[in-house]
Amino acid sequence: MKKKRKDNIDEDMPIGPVRIIPDFLPPPDQLIFPGEQTQKITLLVDRKSLAFYKDRARRYGTKYQRMMREVLKRYARQHDPDKAA
């Protein structure tokens, strides 16, 4: 559990005005694509997220890492179309 700051501000809550963005991420069955050039990294994810991707990957006969890469790629493209792959 996260500690609250001394001034009783919850660090999990947004600071300032909130901007709602449209849902642009695809459903899991649309995250299956052939391999591309990749680079290995170490990434820590929470157990529930990992279980979600592993379950969907099993369901669709693909690898969970590939699905996670596609989500990250689409997120990057959405926020920086000139620099994202």
N, CA, C and O atoms as a CHARMM CRD file, in Angstrom:
* protein
*
  340
    1    1 MET  N      0.84200  -1.16600   0.00000 PROA 1      0.00000
    2    1 MET  CA     0.00000   0.00000   0.00000 PROA 1      0.00000
    3    1 MET  C      0.89200   1.23600   0.00000 PROA 1      0.00000
    4    1 MET  O      1.90500   1.27000   0.69900 PROA 1      0.00000
    5    2 LYS  N      0.52500   2.24200  -0.77400 PROA 2      0.00000
    6    2 LYS  CA     1.31000   3.46900  -0.84000 PROA 2      0.00000
    7    2 LYS  C      1.07400   4.30400   0.40800 PROA 2      0.00000
    8    2 LYS  O     -0.02300   4.33800   0.96500 PROA 2      0.00000
    9    3 LYS  N      2.13200   4.97100   0.82700 PROA 3      0.00000
   10    3 LYS  CA     2.01400   5.86900   1.96700 PROA 3      0.00000
   11    3 LYS  C      1.42600   7.19500   1.50200 PROA 3      0.00000
   12    3 LYS  O      1.71600   7.66700   0.40300 PROA 3      0.00000
   13    4 LYS  N      0.60500   7.77900   2.34600 PROA 4      0.00000
   14    4 LYS  CA     0.07100   9.10900   2.03800 PROA 4      0.00000
   15    4 LYS  C      1.10400  10.14200   2.45900 PROA 4      0.00000
   16    4 LYS  O      1.82400   9.96900   3.44200 PROA 4      0.00000
   17    5 ARG  N      1.15600  11.21000   1.69500 PROA 5      0.00000
   18    5 ARG  CA     2.08400  12.28300   2.02400 PROA 5      0.00000
   19    5 ARG  C      1.64100  12.95400   3.31300 PROA 5      0.00000
   20    5 ARG  O      0.49900  12.80600   3.74800 PROA 5      0.00000
   21    6 LYS  N      2.55400  13.68700   3.90900 PROA 6      0.00000
   22    6 LYS  CA     2.26600  14.34000   5.17600 PROA 6      0.00000
   23    6 LYS  C      1.10900  15.32300   5.07900 PROA 6      0.00000
   24    6 LYS  O      0.39500  15.53600   6.05900 PROA 6      0.00000
   25    7 ASP  N      0.91400  15.92700   3.90600 PROA 7      0.00000
   26    7 ASP  CA    -0.16800  16.89300   3.76500 PROA 7      0.00000
   27    7 ASP  C     -1.48000  16.22100   3.35000 PROA 7      0.00000
   28    7 ASP  O     -2.39400  16.89200   2.86900 PROA 7      0.00000
   29    8 ASN  N     -1.57700  14.89900   3.53400 PROA 8      0.00000
   30    8 ASN  CA    -2.78100  14.10500   3.26800 PROA 8      0.00000
   31    8 ASN  C     -3.24100  14.14100   1.81500 PROA 8      0.00000
   32    8 ASN  O     -4.44000  14.05400   1.54900 PROA 8      0.00000
   33    9 ILE  N     -2.31600  14.26900   0.87600 PROA 9      0.00000
   34    9 ILE  CA    -2.64800  14.20500  -0.54500 PROA 9      0.00000
   35    9 ILE  C     -2.43600  12.77100  -1.00800 PROA 9      0.00000
   36    9 ILE  O     -1.36000  12.20400  -0.82100 PROA 9      0.00000
   37   10 ASP  N     -3.44600  12.20000  -1.60200 PROA 10     0.00000
   38   10 ASP  CA    -3.35200  10.82900  -2.10500 PROA 10     0.00000
   39   10 ASP  C     -2.55900  10.84300  -3.40900 PROA 10     0.00000
   40   10 ASP  O     -2.99800  11.44200  -4.39100 PROA 10     0.00000
   41   11 GLU  N     -1.39200  10.18900  -3.43000 PROA 11     0.00000
   42   11 GLU  CA    -0.51900  10.19300  -4.60200 PROA 11     0.00000
   43   11 GLU  C     -1.11000   9.43300  -5.78400 PROA 11     0.00000
   44   11 GLU  O     -0.62700   9.58200  -6.90600 PROA 11     0.00000
   45   12 ASP  N     -2.13900   8.62500  -5.56000 PROA 12     0.00000
   46   12 ASP  CA    -2.76900   7.88100  -6.64700 PROA 12     0.00000
   47   12 ASP  C     -3.83000   8.69700  -7.38000 PROA 12     0.00000
   48   12 ASP  O     -4.32700   8.27300  -8.42400 PROA 12     0.00000
   49   13 MET  N     -4.17200   9.84300  -6.85000 PROA 13     0.00000
   50   13 MET  CA    -5.19200  10.68300  -7.47200 PROA 13     0.00000
   51   13 MET  C     -4.52800  11.68200  -8.41000 PROA 13     0.00000
   52   13 MET  O     -3.39600  12.10100  -8.16500 PROA 13     0.00000
   53   14 PRO  N     -5.22300  12.07200  -9.49000 PROA 14     0.00000
   54   14 PRO  CA    -4.64600  13.03600 -10.42900 PROA 14     0.00000
   55   14 PRO  C     -4.48800  14.40900  -9.79000 PROA 14     0.00000
   56   14 PRO  O     -5.22800  14.78800  -8.88200 PROA 14     0.00000
   57   15 ILE  N     -3.49900  15.14000 -10.29400 PROA 15     0.00000
   58   15 ILE  CA    -3.26200  16.50600  -9.83300 PROA 15     0.00000
   59   15 ILE  C     -3.60100  17.43100 -10.98900 PROA 15     0.00000
   60   15 ILE  O     -3.08300  17.25700 -12.09200 PROA 15     0.00000
   61   16 GLY  N     -4.44600  18.39300 -10.75900 PROA 16     0.00000
   62   16 GLY  CA    -4.82100  19.33400 -11.80900 PROA 16     0.00000
   63   16 GLY  C     -6.00000  18.83200 -12.61300 PROA 16     0.00000
   64   16 GLY  O     -6.62500  17.83100 -12.26300 PROA 16     0.00000
   65   17 PRO  N     -6.30500  19.54500 -13.71100 PROA 17     0.00000
   66   17 PRO  CA    -7.46200  19.16700 -14.53000 PROA 17     0.00000
   67   17 PRO  C     -7.25300  17.81300 -15.20700 PROA 17     0.00000
   68   17 PRO  O     -6.14100  17.48200 -15.61900 PROA 17     0.00000
   69   18 VAL  N     -8.30700  17.05200 -15.31500 PROA 18     0.00000
   70   18 VAL  CA    -8.26200  15.72800 -15.93100 PROA 18     0.00000
   71   18 VAL  C     -8.79500  15.83300 -17.35100 PROA 18     0.00000
   72   18 VAL  O     -9.83300  16.45000 -17.59000 PROA 18     0.00000
   73   19 ARG  N     -8.07300  15.22200 -18.29700 PROA 19     0.00000
   74   19 ARG  CA    -8.50600  15.21800 -19.69500 PROA 19     0.00000
   75   19 ARG  C     -8.81700  13.77600 -20.07400 PROA 19     0.00000
   76   19 ARG  O     -7.94400  12.91300 -19.99400 PROA 19     0.00000
   77   20 ILE  N    -10.03900  13.51200 -20.48000 PROA 20     0.00000
   78   20 ILE  CA   -10.44500  12.16900 -20.88800 PROA 20     0.00000
   79   20 ILE  C    -10.08300  11.99200 -22.35300 PROA 20     0.00000
   80   20 ILE  O    -10.44200  12.81300 -23.19700 PROA 20     0.00000
   81   21 ILE  N     -9.36000  10.89600 -22.64700 PROA 21     0.00000
   82   21 ILE  CA    -8.98400  10.62000 -24.03200 PROA 21     0.00000
   83   21 ILE  C     -9.81800   9.45500 -24.54300 PROA 21     0.00000
   84   21 ILE  O    -10.22700   8.59700 -23.76100 PROA 21     0.00000
   85   22 PRO  N    -10.07600   9.41500 -25.85000 PROA 22     0.00000
   86   22 PRO  CA   -10.87700   8.31200 -26.40000 PROA 22     0.00000
   87   22 PRO  C    -10.13300   6.98800 -26.27700 PROA 22     0.00000
   88   22 PRO  O     -8.90300   6.95300 -26.27300 PROA 22     0.00000
   89   23 ASP  N    -10.88100   5.91800 -26.17800 PROA 23     0.00000
   90   23 ASP  CA   -10.30800   4.58000 -26.09000 PROA 23     0.00000
   91   23 ASP  C     -9.79800   4.18700 -27.46500 PROA 23     0.00000
   92   23 ASP  O    -10.58700   3.95000 -28.38000 PROA 23     0.00000
   93   24 PHE  N     -8.47700   4.11600 -27.61600 PROA 24     0.00000
   94   24 PHE  CA    -7.88900   3.81700 -28.91100 PROA 24     0.00000
   95   24 PHE  C     -7.20800   2.46000 -28.94500 PROA 24     0.00000
   96   24 PHE  O     -6.78100   2.01200 -30.00900 PROA 24     0.00000
   97   25 LEU  N     -7.09800   1.79600 -27.79500 PROA 25     0.00000
   98   25 LEU  CA    -6.42900   0.49800 -27.77500 PROA 25     0.00000
   99   25 LEU  C     -7.36900  -0.58600 -28.28500 PROA 25     0.00000
  100   25 LEU  O     -8.56400  -0.57500 -27.99000 PROA 25     0.00000
  101   26 PRO  N     -6.82500  -1.51200 -29.04700 PROA 26     0.00000
  102   26 PRO  CA    -7.64600  -2.56600 -29.64300 PROA 26     0.00000
  103   26 PRO  C     -7.95100  -3.68000 -28.65300 PROA 26     0.00000
  104   26 PRO  O     -7.27200  -3.80300 -27.63300 PROA 26     0.00000
  105   27 PRO  N     -8.96500  -4.49500 -28.94000 PROA 27     0.00000
  106   27 PRO  CA    -9.21100  -5.67400 -28.11700 PROA 27     0.00000
  107   27 PRO  C     -8.07800  -6.68400 -28.33100 PROA 27     0.00000
  108   27 PRO  O     -7.39000  -6.62400 -29.35000 PROA 27     0.00000
  109   28 PRO  N     -7.87600  -7.60700 -27.38900 PROA 28     0.00000
  110   28 PRO  CA    -6.76000  -8.54700 -27.47000 PROA 28     0.00000
  111   28 PRO  C     -6.67500  -9.34300 -28.76800 PROA 28     0.00000
  112   28 PRO  O     -5.57100  -9.63700 -29.22500 PROA 28     0.00000
  113   29 ASP  N     -7.80400  -9.70100 -29.37500 PROA 29     0.00000
  114   29 ASP  CA    -7.74000 -10.51500 -30.58800 PROA 29     0.00000
  115   29 ASP  C     -7.19200  -9.74200 -31.78700 PROA 29     0.00000
  116   29 ASP  O     -6.91300 -10.33900 -32.82600 PROA 29     0.00000
  117   30 GLN  N     -7.03400  -8.42600 -31.65700 PROA 30     0.00000
  118   30 GLN  CA    -6.46600  -7.63300 -32.74200 PROA 30     0.00000
  119   30 GLN  C     -5.00400  -7.26500 -32.47800 PROA 30     0.00000
  120   30 GLN  O     -4.46700  -6.36600 -33.12400 PROA 30     0.00000
  121   31 LEU  N     -4.36200  -7.95000 -31.54100 PROA 31     0.00000
  122   31 LEU  CA    -2.98100  -7.65500 -31.17800 PROA 31     0.00000
  123   31 LEU  C     -2.01000  -8.72000 -31.67600 PROA 31     0.00000
  124   31 LEU  O     -0.90400  -8.84100 -31.14900 PROA 31     0.00000
  125   32 ILE  N     -2.40100  -9.48000 -32.66700 PROA 32     0.00000
  126   32 ILE  CA    -1.58700 -10.58900 -33.14000 PROA 32     0.00000
  127   32 ILE  C     -1.02300 -10.23400 -34.51300 PROA 32     0.00000
  128   32 ILE  O     -1.75900 -10.17700 -35.49900 PROA 32     0.00000
  129   33 PHE  N      0.29200  -9.99400 -34.57000 PROA 33     0.00000
  130   33 PHE  CA     0.95100  -9.61500 -35.81200 PROA 33     0.00000
  131   33 PHE  C      2.26500 -10.36700 -35.93400 PROA 33     0.00000
  132   33 PHE  O      2.83400 -10.78300 -34.92600 PROA 33     0.00000
  133   34 PRO  N      2.75600 -10.54600 -37.15700 PROA 34     0.00000
  134   34 PRO  CA     4.04900 -11.19800 -37.34100 PROA 34     0.00000
  135   34 PRO  C      5.17600 -10.37300 -36.72300 PROA 34     0.00000
  136   34 PRO  O      5.01300  -9.18100 -36.46200 PROA 34     0.00000
  137   35 GLY  N      6.31500 -11.01600 -36.49300 PROA 35     0.00000
  138   35 GLY  CA     7.44300 -10.36800 -35.82500 PROA 35     0.00000
  139   35 GLY  C      7.99700  -9.15300 -36.54000 PROA 35     0.00000
  140   35 GLY  O      7.90100  -9.03600 -37.76200 PROA 35     0.00000
  141   36 GLU  N      8.57100  -8.26100 -35.77500 PROA 36     0.00000
  142   36 GLU  CA     9.22300  -7.06300 -36.27700 PROA 36     0.00000
  143   36 GLU  C     10.56900  -6.96700 -35.58100 PROA 36     0.00000
  144   36 GLU  O     10.87900  -7.77500 -34.70600 PROA 36     0.00000
  145   37 GLN  N     11.37600  -5.97200 -35.97100 PROA 37     0.00000
  146   37 GLN  CA    12.64000  -5.76700 -35.27800 PROA 37     0.00000
  147   37 GLN  C     12.33700  -5.34600 -33.84900 PROA 37     0.00000
  148   37 GLN  O     11.53500  -4.44300 -33.61200 PROA 37     0.00000
  149   38 THR  N     12.97700  -6.00200 -32.91000 PROA 38     0.00000
  150   38 THR  CA    12.70600  -5.72000 -31.50400 PROA 38     0.00000
  151   38 THR  C     14.01400  -5.55000 -30.74200 PROA 38     0.00000
  152   38 THR  O     15.09100  -5.86200 -31.25100 PROA 38     0.00000
  153   39 GLN  N     13.90400  -5.05600 -29.52600 PROA 39     0.00000
  154   39 GLN  CA    15.04000  -4.92100 -28.63100 PROA 39     0.00000
  155   39 GLN  C     14.61600  -5.44900 -27.27600 PROA 39     0.00000
  156   39 GLN  O     13.54300  -5.10800 -26.77900 PROA 39     0.00000
  157   40 LYS  N     15.46100  -6.28700 -26.67300 PROA 40     0.00000
  158   40 LYS  CA    15.12400  -6.85900 -25.37000 PROA 40     0.00000
  159   40 LYS  C     15.27000  -5.81900 -24.27100 PROA 40     0.00000
  160   40 LYS  O     16.21600  -5.03200 -24.25100 PROA 40     0.00000
  161   41 ILE  N     14.29900  -5.83900 -23.35000 PROA 41     0.00000
  162   41 ILE  CA    14.33700  -4.98500 -22.16500 PROA 41     0.00000
  163   41 ILE  C     13.83800  -5.80400 -20.98300 PROA 41     0.00000
  164   41 ILE  O     13.28800  -6.89200 -21.15600 PROA 41     0.00000
  165   42 THR  N     14.03300  -5.27700 -19.79600 PROA 42     0.00000
  166   42 THR  CA    13.45300  -5.87500 -18.59900 PROA 42     0.00000
  167   42 THR  C     12.32400  -4.96000 -18.15800 PROA 42     0.00000
  168   42 THR  O     12.50700  -3.74900 -18.02800 PROA 42     0.00000
  169   43 LEU  N     11.15500  -5.54500 -17.93000 PROA 43     0.00000
  170   43 LEU  CA     9.97900  -4.75800 -17.58200 PROA 43     0.00000
  171   43 LEU  C      9.24700  -5.45400 -16.44400 PROA 43     0.00000
  172   43 LEU  O      8.94500  -6.64400 -16.53300 PROA 43     0.00000
  173   44 LEU  N      8.96500  -4.73100 -15.39300 PROA 44     0.00000
  174   44 LEU  CA     8.19400  -5.28200 -14.28700 PROA 44     0.00000
  175   44 LEU  C      6.73700  -4.90200 -14.47600 PROA 44     0.00000
  176   44 LEU  O      6.41500  -3.72800 -14.65500 PROA 44     0.00000
  177   45 VAL  N      5.85300  -5.89300 -14.43700 PROA 45     0.00000
  178   45 VAL  CA     4.41600  -5.65000 -14.55700 PROA 45     0.00000
  179   45 VAL  C      3.70500  -6.32500 -13.39300 PROA 45     0.00000
  180   45 VAL  O      4.21800  -7.27600 -12.80400 PROA 45     0.00000
  181   46 ASP  N      2.52800  -5.82700 -13.07100 PROA 46     0.00000
  182   46 ASP  CA     1.79300  -6.43900 -11.96900 PROA 46     0.00000
  183   46 ASP  C      1.25200  -7.80900 -12.39800 PROA 46     0.00000
  184   46 ASP  O      1.06300  -8.06800 -13.58700 PROA 46     0.00000
  185   47 ARG  N      1.01300  -8.65700 -11.43600 PROA 47     0.00000
  186   47 ARG  CA     0.61500 -10.04500 -11.70700 PROA 47     0.00000
  187   47 ARG  C     -0.71000 -10.15200 -12.45000 PROA 47     0.00000
  188   47 ARG  O     -0.86500 -11.01400 -13.31500 PROA 47     0.00000
  189   48 LYS  N     -1.66300  -9.28900 -12.12300 PROA 48     0.00000
  190   48 LYS  CA    -2.97000  -9.35200 -12.79500 PROA 48     0.00000
  191   48 LYS  C     -2.84200  -9.02800 -14.27500 PROA 48     0.00000
  192   48 LYS  O     -3.46800  -9.68000 -15.11000 PROA 48     0.00000
  193   49 SER  N     -2.03200  -8.02200 -14.60600 PROA 49     0.00000
  194   49 SER  CA    -1.82900  -7.67800 -16.02000 PROA 49     0.00000
  195   49 SER  C     -1.16500  -8.82500 -16.76100 PROA 49     0.00000
  196   49 SER  O     -1.57600  -9.17600 -17.86600 PROA 49     0.00000
  197   50 LEU  N     -0.14700  -9.40500 -16.15800 PROA 50     0.00000
  198   50 LEU  CA     0.54800 -10.51700 -16.80000 PROA 50     0.00000
  199   50 LEU  C     -0.39200 -11.70000 -16.99600 PROA 50     0.00000
  200   50 LEU  O     -0.38800 -12.32600 -18.05600 PROA 50     0.00000
  201   51 ALA  N     -1.19100 -12.00700 -15.99200 PROA 51     0.00000
  202   51 ALA  CA    -2.15000 -13.11100 -16.11000 PROA 51     0.00000
  203   51 ALA  C     -3.15200 -12.83900 -17.23000 PROA 51     0.00000
  204   51 ALA  O     -3.51500 -13.75100 -17.97300 PROA 51     0.00000
  205   52 PHE  N     -3.59700 -11.59500 -17.35400 PROA 52     0.00000
  206   52 PHE  CA    -4.52500 -11.22300 -18.42000 PROA 52     0.00000
  207   52 PHE  C     -3.92000 -11.51300 -19.78200 PROA 52     0.00000
  208   52 PHE  O     -4.55400 -12.16400 -20.61200 PROA 52     0.00000
  209   53 TYR  N     -2.69600 -11.03600 -20.02600 PROA 53     0.00000
  210   53 TYR  CA    -2.06700 -11.24100 -21.33500 PROA 53     0.00000
  211   53 TYR  C     -1.76100 -12.70900 -21.59900 PROA 53     0.00000
  212   53 TYR  O     -1.92600 -13.18100 -22.72300 PROA 53     0.00000
  213   54 LYS  N     -1.32000 -13.43100 -20.58400 PROA 54     0.00000
  214   54 LYS  CA    -1.04400 -14.86200 -20.77900 PROA 54     0.00000
  215   54 LYS  C     -2.32200 -15.62000 -21.12100 PROA 54     0.00000
  216   54 LYS  O     -2.31400 -16.49300 -21.98800 PROA 54     0.00000
  217   55 ASP  N     -3.41200 -15.29000 -20.44600 PROA 55     0.00000
  218   55 ASP  CA    -4.69100 -15.94300 -20.72400 PROA 55     0.00000
  219   55 ASP  C     -5.15300 -15.65600 -22.14900 PROA 55     0.00000
  220   55 ASP  O     -5.54600 -16.57000 -22.87300 PROA 55     0.00000
  221   56 ARG  N     -5.10600 -14.38300 -22.55300 PROA 56     0.00000
  222   56 ARG  CA    -5.54500 -14.02600 -23.90800 PROA 56     0.00000
  223   56 ARG  C     -4.62900 -14.63800 -24.96700 PROA 56     0.00000
  224   56 ARG  O     -5.09800 -15.06100 -26.02400 PROA 56     0.00000
  225   57 ALA  N     -3.34300 -14.68600 -24.69200 PROA 57     0.00000
  226   57 ALA  CA    -2.40500 -15.28300 -25.65100 PROA 57     0.00000
  227   57 ALA  C     -2.71600 -16.76500 -25.84200 PROA 57     0.00000
  228   57 ALA  O     -2.70300 -17.26600 -26.96700 PROA 57     0.00000
  229   58 ARG  N     -2.99100 -17.45900 -24.75300 PROA 58     0.00000
  230   58 ARG  CA    -3.36900 -18.87900 -24.85000 PROA 58     0.00000
  231   58 ARG  C     -4.64200 -19.02700 -25.67400 PROA 58     0.00000
  232   58 ARG  O     -4.74800 -19.91200 -26.52300 PROA 58     0.00000
  233   59 ARG  N     -5.59800 -18.15500 -25.41300 PROA 59     0.00000
  234   59 ARG  CA    -6.88200 -18.18800 -26.09700 PROA 59     0.00000
  235   59 ARG  C     -6.74400 -17.99000 -27.61200 PROA 59     0.00000
  236   59 ARG  O     -7.44400 -18.63100 -28.39600 PROA 59     0.00000
  237   60 TYR  N     -5.83200 -17.09500 -28.01100 PROA 60     0.00000
  238   60 TYR  CA    -5.68000 -16.76700 -29.42700 PROA 60     0.00000
  239   60 TYR  C     -4.48400 -17.44500 -30.08500 PROA 60     0.00000
  240   60 TYR  O     -4.18400 -17.17800 -31.24800 PROA 60     0.00000
  241   61 GLY  N     -3.80200 -18.31700 -29.35000 PROA 61     0.00000
  242   61 GLY  CA    -2.70000 -19.07800 -29.92400 PROA 61     0.00000
  243   61 GLY  C     -1.49800 -18.23700 -30.31300 PROA 61     0.00000
  244   61 GLY  O     -0.90200 -18.45400 -31.36800 PROA 61     0.00000
  245   62 THR  N     -1.14100 -17.28900 -29.47800 PROA 62     0.00000
  246   62 THR  CA     0.01900 -16.44400 -29.75600 PROA 62     0.00000
  247   62 THR  C      0.81700 -16.27200 -28.47500 PROA 62     0.00000
  248   62 THR  O      0.53000 -16.92900 -27.47400 PROA 62     0.00000
  249   63 LYS  N      1.80800 -15.40200 -28.49400 PROA 63     0.00000
  250   63 LYS  CA     2.64700 -15.15600 -27.32400 PROA 63     0.00000
  251   63 LYS  C      2.21500 -13.85900 -26.63800 PROA 63     0.00000
  252   63 LYS  O      1.88900 -12.86700 -27.29000 PROA 63     0.00000
  253   64 TYR  N      2.22400 -13.89800 -25.31600 PROA 64     0.00000
  254   64 TYR  CA     1.76500 -12.72000 -24.57300 PROA 64     0.00000
  255   64 TYR  C      2.69300 -11.52800 -24.77600 PROA 64     0.00000
  256   64 TYR  O      2.23900 -10.38300 -24.77500 PROA 64     0.00000
  257   65 GLN  N      4.01000 -11.78800 -24.95100 PROA 65     0.00000
  258   65 GLN  CA     4.94200 -10.67900 -25.16100 PROA 65     0.00000
  259   65 GLN  C      4.60000  -9.92800 -26.44700 PROA 65     0.00000
  260   65 GLN  O      4.69900  -8.70200 -26.49800 PROA 65     0.00000
  261   66 ARG  N      4.20600 -10.64900 -27.46500 PROA 66     0.00000
  262   66 ARG  CA     3.85900 -10.02900 -28.74300 PROA 66     0.00000
  263   66 ARG  C      2.64200  -9.11500 -28.57300 PROA 66     0.00000
  264   66 ARG  O      2.59500  -8.02200 -29.13700 PROA 66     0.00000
  265   67 MET  N      1.66600  -9.57100 -27.79700 PROA 67     0.00000
  266   67 MET  CA     0.47000  -8.75400 -27.56800 PROA 67     0.00000
  267   67 MET  C      0.82000  -7.49000 -26.77900 PROA 67     0.00000
  268   67 MET  O      0.32200  -6.40600 -27.08600 PROA 67     0.00000
  269   68 MET  N      1.67000  -7.63100 -25.77100 PROA 68     0.00000
  270   68 MET  CA     2.07300  -6.47800 -24.97400 PROA 68     0.00000
  271   68 MET  C      2.86100  -5.47500 -25.82000 PROA 68     0.00000
  272   68 MET  O      2.67600  -4.26600 -25.68200 PROA 68     0.00000
  273   69 ARG  N      3.73200  -5.97200 -26.69000 PROA 69     0.00000
  274   69 ARG  CA     4.48100  -5.08300 -27.58700 PROA 69     0.00000
  275   69 ARG  C      3.53800  -4.27300 -28.46100 PROA 69     0.00000
  276   69 ARG  O      3.74800  -3.07800 -28.67100 PROA 69     0.00000
  277   70 GLU  N      2.50900  -4.92100 -28.96700 PROA 70     0.00000
  278   70 GLU  CA     1.57100  -4.23100 -29.85400 PROA 70     0.00000
  279   70 GLU  C      0.80600  -3.13100 -29.10900 PROA 70     0.00000
  280   70 GLU  O      0.57800  -2.05400 -29.65900 PROA 70     0.00000
  281   71 VAL  N      0.41600  -3.39700 -27.87500 PROA 71     0.00000
  282   71 VAL  CA    -0.26300  -2.36700 -27.07400 PROA 71     0.00000
  283   71 VAL  C      0.66700  -1.17100 -26.87300 PROA 71     0.00000
  284   71 VAL  O      0.25400  -0.02500 -27.05100 PROA 71     0.00000
  285   72 LEU  N      1.92300  -1.43500 -26.50100 PROA 72     0.00000
  286   72 LEU  CA     2.88100  -0.34900 -26.29200 PROA 72     0.00000
  287   72 LEU  C      3.12800   0.43400 -27.58000 PROA 72     0.00000
  288   72 LEU  O      3.21500   1.66200 -27.56300 PROA 72     0.00000
  289   73 LYS  N      3.24200  -0.28700 -28.69500 PROA 73     0.00000
  290   73 LYS  CA     3.48900   0.36800 -29.97600 PROA 73     0.00000
  291   73 LYS  C      2.32100   1.27700 -30.35500 PROA 73     0.00000
  292   73 LYS  O      2.53100   2.40700 -30.79600 PROA 73     0.00000
  293   74 ARG  N      1.09500   0.78800 -30.18400 PROA 74     0.00000
  294   74 ARG  CA    -0.07500   1.60300 -30.54000 PROA 74     0.00000
  295   74 ARG  C     -0.22300   2.80200 -29.61600 PROA 74     0.00000
  296   74 ARG  O     -0.62400   3.88200 -30.04900 PROA 74     0.00000
  297   75 TYR  N      0.10100   2.61000 -28.35100 PROA 75     0.00000
  298   75 TYR  CA     0.04900   3.72600 -27.41000 PROA 75     0.00000
  299   75 TYR  C      1.04400   4.80900 -27.83400 PROA 75     0.00000
  300   75 TYR  O      0.70400   5.99100 -27.87700 PROA 75     0.00000
  301   76 ALA  N      2.27500   4.39400 -28.14700 PROA 76     0.00000
  302   76 ALA  CA     3.30100   5.35000 -28.56500 PROA 76     0.00000
  303   76 ALA  C      2.89300   6.05600 -29.85200 PROA 76     0.00000
  304   76 ALA  O      3.06800   7.26800 -29.97800 PROA 76     0.00000
  305   77 ARG  N      2.35800   5.31700 -30.79300 PROA 77     0.00000
  306   77 ARG  CA     1.93300   5.89900 -32.07000 PROA 77     0.00000
  307   77 ARG  C      0.81400   6.91700 -31.84600 PROA 77     0.00000
  308   77 ARG  O      0.78900   7.96200 -32.49500 PROA 77     0.00000
  309   78 GLN  N     -0.09600   6.62000 -30.94400 PROA 78     0.00000
  310   78 GLN  CA    -1.21500   7.52000 -30.66200 PROA 78     0.00000
  311   78 GLN  C     -0.72700   8.85500 -30.10400 PROA 78     0.00000
  312   78 GLN  O     -1.28000   9.90900 -30.41700 PROA 78     0.00000
  313   79 HSD  N      0.31000   8.79700 -29.28000 PROA 79     0.00000
  314   79 HSD  CA     0.77200  10.00800 -28.60200 PROA 79     0.00000
  315   79 HSD  C      1.92800  10.70700 -29.30700 PROA 79     0.00000
  316   79 HSD  O      2.20700  11.86800 -29.00700 PROA 79     0.00000
  317   80 ASP  N      2.60500  10.04000 -30.23000 PROA 80     0.00000
  318   80 ASP  CA     3.70800  10.66000 -30.95800 PROA 80     0.00000
  319   80 ASP  C      3.82800  10.01700 -32.33400 PROA 80     0.00000
  320   80 ASP  O      4.75600   9.24300 -32.56800 PROA 80     0.00000
  321   81 PRO  N      2.91200  10.31800 -33.24300 PROA 81     0.00000
  322   81 PRO  CA     2.87500   9.63900 -34.54300 PROA 81     0.00000
  323   81 PRO  C      4.13100   9.83000 -35.39000 PROA 81     0.00000
  324   81 PRO  O      4.41400   8.98600 -36.24000 PROA 81     0.00000
  325   82 ASP  N      4.89400  10.90700 -35.19100 PROA 82     0.00000
  326   82 ASP  CA     6.09900  11.13500 -35.98400 PROA 82     0.00000
  327   82 ASP  C      7.27700  10.26400 -35.55400 PROA 82     0.00000
  328   82 ASP  O      8.12800   9.92600 -36.37600 PROA 82     0.00000
  329   83 LYS  N      7.33200   9.89700 -34.27300 PROA 83     0.00000
  330   83 LYS  CA     8.49400   9.16300 -33.76200 PROA 83     0.00000
  331   83 LYS  C      8.23700   7.68500 -33.53200 PROA 83     0.00000
  332   83 LYS  O      9.18900   6.90500 -33.48800 PROA 83     0.00000
  333   84 ALA  N      6.99100   7.27200 -33.38500 PROA 84     0.00000
  334   84 ALA  CA     6.68300   5.87100 -33.07400 PROA 84     0.00000
  335   84 ALA  C      6.82800   5.00500 -34.31500 PROA 84     0.00000
  336   84 ALA  O      6.62400   5.44900 -35.44500 PROA 84     0.00000
  337   85 ALA  N      7.19200   3.74000 -34.05900 PROA 85     0.00000
  338   85 ALA  CA     7.36900   2.78300 -35.16800 PROA 85     0.00000
  339   85 ALA  C      6.05400   2.40900 -35.79300 PROA 85     0.00000
  340   85 ALA  O      6.02100   1.61800 -36.73500 PROA 85     0.00000
